[in-house]
């Protein structure tokens, strides 16, 4: 595909088997823009930049979405609780962005009716909730079909029979949007690459480069091969999420505002043990709000919000985190009697918030801000998953000003508001179900069973044709390796078109199986491991290290860190 910056992008450059070509390309050219960080913020900036015609490079020291962007509550939501904190501007902006994110990729974002039960003596009252939701609808520009409803006690219980009855007065009923955060990040990144961005995972910015006191790029190291190099760019954007301050330290500009890290943990249960039929947003005893959400035969619930000063790469659930969520769940759904051994999986994420003196973790604003250093480094701090596109637009407007001063003119305005992400060409939300129906028929014709066909069409959207083109090879390997053909299809696509480099990349961020289908991982991990080892030509040592990494992730998803 021709790129917006005169450089051919496309799927070949997002092939994990061709990473070294991509690493070479990083050093062979001088870029308008270098982005450090490959989470949703960095991906959004890369997409905004290439659509403005800028030559763009991005490096991520882990897998894409390896940090916070695969560890959220997996909601593109307007932030009702920010209304409670009178953050009117945040609610208005991210509320409107929800609809944009949805329309640009209906295959990764789905409207989800949310029930807010209201109890005597609870955080929310019937009148204040009705008023708040009405204001929320207004600020977020919610379409008529998705505007809030107030429910009486009986209707609230009918919608979710597991709810605690004692003190229940009724409920608020409104729409949020459920997403697969890691896949959203990958699809945005793929679109940027299709349009010409050079993006590569497992490459770390070791130090920053300067000329006459101005930042001009970074020294980088490929963490998989050990190769080193330099990336030269007119403007550098620090979109490193929880590591934003670490990059500012390298720049010598960590002054004034700093990040405040908090940790959020989620637990996953099988629906047979926690048969939730309706997404619930509820307050716990200490006034913190939690979500309980049904998804793919599971129910997940979270989140905690505690100060965090430990390892940013490996945040973990503690016994106290698990106990807090179990208690909140059992208080709200008292017939369940959930225990620690019922937890099938979990995940923990670090929120990079902008520090506000004297505030509790859950009170700190989720606002985002661009911090400008004397060297010209632009750091994107704070923010939320929902606001990623708008955040990218904001920082790119500032980058465009810097580039204009350096003589790089003709940079237009942001074009991402109506730009579909990779896989998103499905006829918008209105045409999506028809698209699924048509493509499901094609997938069945190609040899997939109906439920598998529909699942893959919904996961990959308009990329399903490329996925199905891998069918002959996947079928052959499935027989040879005694693995399901659908698994081979997903795996081949993840490696060749989504730069999945390790088993954990596939099992956690490309497929979500480690979080929501643990038994599938356990059944198929050895076959996937041996196939990837053969495909990539790993040494015995590397293969063993990657297998051990996956085992560790499986263990830590259920065993708390003491």
Secondary structure, DSSP 8 states (H G I E B T S, - for coil): ---TTSS--SGGGG-GGGHHHHHHHHHHSEEEEEEE--SHHHHHHHHHHHHTT--EEEEESSSTT-SGGGSS-SEE---HHHHHTT-HHHHHHHHHHHHHHHHH-TTTEEEEEEEEEEETTSS--HHHHHHHHHHHHHHHT--GGG--EEEEHHHHHHH-TTS--TTEEEEEEEEEEEE-HHHHHHHHHHHHHHTT-EEEESEEEEEEEEETTEEEEEEEEETTT--EEEEEEEEEEE--GGGHHHHHHHTT---SS-EEEEEEEEEEEETTTS---SEEEEE-TTS-EEEEEEETTEEEEE---EE--S-SSS---BHHHHHHHHHHHHHHSTTS---GGG--EEEEEEEEEE--TT--GGGS---EEEEE-TT--EEEEE--GGGHHHHHHHHHHHHHHHHHHTT---------TT---TT-TTTHHHHHHHHHHHHHHHHHHTT--HHHHHHHHHHHGGGHHHHHHTHHHHHHHHHHHT--HHHHHHHHHHHHHH---SHHIIIIIIS-HHHH-HHHHHHHHHHHHHHHHHHHT--HHHHHHHHHHHHHHHHHTTS-B-
